[in-house]
């Protein structure tokens, strides 16, 4: 209900600011902005470019802040239930807001020093920190003379929001969280380093642009170097489409405004799969009994697996609806993944999709974009297996 309310509030100024677009299209654009997905509208006109730039940036910031706040509140409730030390209260909510504001001001000042216009710097800061990806006029493409290493640093620094909050809140909790994170995601981090190295060295553009592209997709920010406005350059990346889809699906880390299934959640999923195999292999053995005692209850695991099955059925249903609307199978799949992973327009461009969805079917993407913000569902069940040890 809160997401619907935020979308409605975001929509109100757009009803006046955007011209030559239907209510359905404006509602879709508002949903895209508040969920920080980054889907854009084609060939729209606006009454006041300056106000629209500011409003678009603010909507994405609100969506990112709400996403992080909901994540912290859910996990605070979960940790308190297990007699842990993280408590959400007025002071911590204020701390999250101040920390978010610090990030935004810091990014904007740095861009201002780098000769950006104040409004343009604020807009770019908002799409990087929120992983929104959409700027008015420039859309998802960066300027040709931009400092790529600066943008890469901003996207990586944004991932440190939750650790910095934990550090300011409780150093002991941060220490335990870091230990838990590296224990369960070490393999995936090594794998990602290998994939990044391979991509940087083999992709057509220069290494800094390839690195920017990789970080942008895996953080589901979706901003692209200006080179991708050239169709010939885009065609040279056709062999990497499957890699882009994989990166958008995986995403980065929980506690950020980025989309995707999230690395740490994926690692915990494999931990549960391993435990289930152990349970099957040693179901008449003491070892298997110990595993069940230390891990989640079977009812929790069954609930999680039921959620996964329902999600898969829902994805297939959405793809079927989009296919009926006129999209081919590939386009329908990429649109669904772009909405769920909050990668948006960036993934559509990289996948070389030229088909547009009929505005009558935007409701499918609206639902998927909101669903993409609920990455903590099922995650609590998975975390229960590991968190008791700390």
C-alpha positions in Angstrom: 0.0 0.0 0.0 2.9 2.4 0.7 4.3 1.7 -2.7 1.0 2.6 -4.3 0.7 5.7 -2.2 4.3 6.8 -3.2 3.5 6.2 -6.9 0.3 8.2 -6.6 2.2 11.2 -5.0 4.9 10.9 -7.6 2.4 10.9 -10.4 0.6 14.1 -9.5 3.1 16.7 -10.8 3.8 14.5 -13.9 0.1 14.8 -14.9 0.8 18.5 -15.5 4.5 18.4 -16.5 4.3 15.7 -19.2 2.4 16.4 -22.4 1.1 14.2 -25.2 1.0 11.1 -23.0 -1.9 9.2 -21.6 -2.6 8.6 -17.9 -1.5 5.0 -18.2 1.9 6.1 -19.6 2.4 8.7 -16.9 1.5 6.2 -14.2 4.0 3.8 -15.7 6.7 6.5 -15.7 6.0 7.4 -12.1 6.2 3.7 -11.1 9.5 3.4 -13.0 11.0 6.4 -11.2 9.8 5.5 -7.6 11.0 1.9 -7.9 14.3 3.2 -9.4 13.9 0.9 -12.4 14.7 3.4 -15.1 12.1 2.6 -17.8 11.7 5.7 -20.0 8.9 7.0 -22.2 9.5 7.7 -25.9 9.0 11.0 -27.6 7.3 12.9 -24.7 7.2 16.7 -24.3 7.3 18.7 -21.1 6.2 22.1 -20.0 9.1 22.9 -17.6 12.4 21.0 -18.1 14.0 22.4 -15.0 11.2 21.4 -12.6 10.9 18.0 -14.3 14.6 17.3 -13.9 14.4 18.1 -10.2 11.2 16.1 -9.7 12.6 13.1 -11.5 15.7 13.2 -9.3 13.7 13.6 -6.1 11.3 10.7 -6.9 14.2 8.4 -7.5 15.8 9.5 -4.2 12.6 8.9 -2.3 12.2 5.5 -3.8 15.8 4.5 -3.0 15.5 5.8 0.6 12.2 4.0 1.2 13.7 0.7 -0.2 16.6 0.9 2.2 14.4 1.9 5.1 12.0 -1.0 4.6 15.0 -3.4 4.3 16.4 -2.1 7.7 13.0 -2.2 9.4 12.3 -5.8 8.3 15.7 -7.0 9.4 15.6 -5.0 12.7 12.3 -6.8 13.5 13.9 -10.2 12.6 17.0 -9.6 14.6 15.1 -8.4 17.6 13.0 -11.5 17.4 16.2 -13.5 17.8 17.4 -11.3 20.7 20.0 -9.5 18.6 21.4 -6.1 19.1 20.1 -4.0 16.2 17.1 -1.8 17.0 15.2 0.4 14.7 14.0 3.6 16.5 13.6 7.3 15.8 17.3 8.0 16.1 18.2 5.3 13.6 15.6 6.4 11.1 17.0 10.0 11.5 20.5 8.6 11.0 19.5 6.8 7.8 18.0 10.0 6.4 21.0 12.1 7.3 23.4 9.5 5.9 21.3 9.5 2.7 21.4 13.3 2.5 25.2 13.2 3.1 25.7 10.9 0.2 23.6 13.0 -2.1 25.2 16.3 -1.2 28.7 14.7 -1.3 28.1 13.4 -4.9 26.6 16.6 -6.0 29.5 18.7 -4.7 32.1 16.4 -6.3 30.3 16.7 -9.7 30.1 20.5 -9.2 33.8 20.6 -8.7 34.1 18.6 -11.9 32.4 21.4 -13.8 28.9 20.0 -13.8 25.9 22.3 -13.6 24.3 22.1 -10.1 21.0 20.7 -11.3 22.6 18.3 -13.7 25.0 17.2 -11.0 22.2 16.6 -8.6 20.3 14.7 -11.2 23.3 12.4 -12.0 24.0 12.0 -8.2 20.4 10.9 -7.7 20.4 8.3 -10.5 23.7 6.8 -9.3 22.9 6.5 -5.7 19.3 5.4 -6.3 20.4 3.1 -9.2 17.5 4.8 -11.2 19.4 5.4 -14.4 17.1 8.0 -16.0 18.0 11.7 -16.6 15.8 14.0 -18.6 17.1 14.7 -22.1 20.3 12.6 -21.7 18.3 9.5 -20.7 20.5 6.7 -19.8 23.6 7.8 -21.7 26.6 9.6 -20.1 28.3 12.5 -21.7 31.3 11.8 -23.9 33.7 13.8 -21.8 32.6 12.5 -18.4 35.1 11.1 -15.8 34.3 7.4 -16.0 36.4 6.5 -12.9 34.5 9.0 -10.9 31.1 7.5 -11.8 32.5 4.0 -11.1 33.7 5.2 -7.7 30.2 6.7 -6.9 28.4 3.4 -7.8 30.8 1.4 -5.7 30.7 3.9 -2.8 26.9 3.6 -2.9 27.2 0.0 -1.9 28.8 1.0 1.4 25.6 2.8 2.7 24.4 -0.1 4.9 28.0 -0.9 6.3 28.4 2.8 7.1 25.1 2.9 8.9 25.9 -0.2 10.9 29.3 1.3 11.8 27.6 4.4 13.1 24.9 2.3 14.8 26.9 -0.6 16.3 30.4 -1.7 15.6 29.9 -5.2 16.9 27.0 -5.8 14.6 29.1 -4.5 11.6 31.9 -6.9 12.5 29.5 -9.9 12.7 27.8 -8.8 9.4 31.1 -8.6 7.6 32.2 -12.0 8.9 28.9 -13.5 7.8 29.0 -11.8 4.4 32.5 -13.0 3.5 31.9 -16.5 4.8 28.8 -16.9 2.6 29.7 -14.9 -0.5 33.5 -15.5 -0.9 33.0 -17.9 -3.8 30.7 -15.6 -5.7 33.1 -12.6 -5.2 36.0 -14.6 -6.6 33.8 -15.7 -9.5 32.7 -12.1 -10.2 36.4 -10.8 -10.1 37.2 -13.5 -12.8 34.2 -12.5 -14.9 35.0 -8.7 -14.6 38.6 -9.3 -15.7 37.5 -11.4 -18.6 34.9 -8.9 -19.7 37.3 -5.9 -19.4 40.0 -7.6 -21.5 37.8 -9.0 -24.2 35.0 -6.4 -24.8 35.4 -4.0 -27.7 35.6 -0.6 -25.9 38.5 0.6 -23.7 38.8 -1.0 -20.3 37.5 2.0 -18.2 34.2 2.0 -20.3 33.9 -1.8 -20.0 34.4 -1.6 -16.3 31.8 1.2 -16.0 29.4 -0.9 -18.1 29.9 -4.0 -15.9 29.4 -2.1 -12.6 26.4 -0.2 -14.0 24.6 -3.4 -15.0 25.4 -5.5 -11.9 24.4 -2.6 -9.6 21.3 -2.3 -11.9 22.0 1.4 -12.3 21.6 1.0 -16.1 23.6 4.1 -17.2 25.7 3.5 -20.3 28.7 5.2 -22.0 27.8 7.5 -24.8 29.3 5.1 -27.3 26.2 2.9 -27.1 24.2 5.5 -28.9 26.1 4.2 -31.9 24.3 1.1 -33.3 27.6 -0.3 -34.7 29.2 -0.3 -31.2 26.0 -1.8 -29.7 26.1 -4.7 -32.3 29.7 -5.5 -31.2 28.3 -6.5 -27.8 25.8 -9.0 -29.1 27.9 -11.9 -27.8 27.7 -10.5 -24.2 23.9 -10.3 -24.0 23.7 -13.5 -21.9 26.4 -12.1 -19.5 24.4 -8.8 -19.2 21.2 -10.8 -18.3 23.1 -12.8 -15.8 24.6 -9.7 -14.1 21.2 -8.0 -14.0 19.6 -11.1 -12.5 22.3 -11.5 -9.8 22.6 -7.8 -8.8 24.8 -6.7 -6.0 24.1 -6.7 -2.2 21.1 -6.4 0.1 20.6 -3.2 2.0 21.1 -1.1 -1.1 18.7 0.4 -3.6 20.0 -1.9 -6.3 17.8 -4.6 -7.8 18.5 -8.2 -8.8 18.2 -11.3 -6.7 21.3 -10.1 -4.7 24.6 -11.9 -4.2 24.3 -12.7 -0.5 20.7 -14.0 -0.9 21.9 -16.2 -3.8 24.6 -17.6 -1.6 22.2 -18.4 1.2 19.9 -20.1 -1.3 22.7 -22.5 -2.3 23.4 -23.1 1.4 19.8 -24.2 1.8 20.0 -26.4 -1.3 23.2 -28.0 0.1 21.4 -28.6 3.5 18.5 -30.2 1.7 20.7 -32.6 -0.1 22.4 -33.5 3.1 19.1 -34.0 4.7 18.1 -36.3 1.8 21.4 -38.3 1.9 21.6 -38.6 5.7 17.9 -38.7 6.6 18.5 -41.8 8.8 21.8 -40.5 10.1 22.6 -38.4 13.2 24.4 -35.9 10.9 21.2 -35.2 9.1 19.3 -34.7 12.4 21.9 -32.2 13.6 21.6 -30.3 10.3 17.8 -29.9 10.8 18.3 -28.8 14.4 20.8 -26.1 13.5 19.0 -24.8 10.4 15.6 -23.6 9.5 12.5 -25.6 10.2 11.1 -27.6 7.3 8.0 -25.5 7.3 10.1 -22.4 6.7 11.9 -24.0 3.8 8.7 -25.3 2.3 7.3 -21.7 2.5 10.4 -20.4 0.7 10.3 -23.0 -2.0 6.6 -22.4 -2.5 7.4 -18.7 -2.9 10.0 -19.5 -5.5 7.5 -21.7 -7.4 4.8 -19.1 -7.4 7.3 -16.5 -8.6 8.4 -18.7 -11.5 4.7 -19.2 -12.4 4.0 -15.5 -12.2 7.0 -14.7 -14.4 5.8 -17.2 -17.1 2.3 -15.7 -16.9 3.7 -12.1 -17.4 5.8 -13.3 -20.3 2.7 -14.9 -21.9 0.7 -11.7 -21.5 3.5 -9.6 -23.1 3.9 -12.2 -25.9 0.1 -11.9 -26.6 0.6 -8.1 -26.7 2.9 -8.5 -29.7 6.4 -9.0 -28.3 8.5 -12.0 -29.3 9.8 -14.4 -26.7 13.2 -12.8 -26.3 11.8 -9.3 -25.9 9.1 -10.4 -23.4 11.8 -12.2 -21.3 14.1 -9.2 -21.3 11.4 -6.8 -20.4 10.3 -9.0 -17.5 13.8 -9.4 -16.2 14.5 -5.6 -16.6 11.4 -4.8 -14.5 12.1 -7.4 -11.8 15.8 -6.6 -11.5 15.2 -2.9 -11.7 17.7 -2.5 -14.5 15.2 -0.9 -16.8 16.1 0.9 -20.0 19.9 0.0 -19.8 19.2 -3.8 -20.2 16.7 -3.2 -23.0 19.3 -1.2 -25.0 22.1 -3.8 -24.3 19.9 -6.6 -25.3 19.2 -4.8 -28.7 15.5 -4.9 -28.1 13.7 -2.5 -30.5 10.1 -3.6 -29.8 8.0 -1.3 -27.6 5.3 -2.5 -25.3 1.7 -1.4 -26.0 0.8 1.2 -23.3 -2.3 -0.9 -22.5 0.0 -3.6 -21.2 2.1 -1.4 -19.0 0.3 -2.7 -15.9 2.3 -5.9 -16.3 5.6 -4.0 -15.9 4.1 -1.9 -13.1 3.4 -5.0 -11.0 6.8 -6.5 -11.8 8.7 -3.3 -10.9 6.9 -3.2 -7.5 7.6 -6.9 -7.0 11.3 -6.2 -7.7 11.5 -4.0 -4.6 10.5 -6.9 -2.2 13.8 -8.7 -2.2 13.5 -9.4 1.5 10.6 -11.8 1.0 12.1 -15.3 1.4 15.4 -13.8 2.5 14.4 -13.8 6.1 13.7 -17.5 5.9 17.1 -18.1 4.4 18.9 -15.9 6.9 17.4 -17.7 9.8 19.6 -20.7 9.0 22.8 -18.7 9.5 22.1 -15.7 11.8 21.6 -17.9 14.9 25.3 -18.7 14.9 26.2 -15.1 15.6 
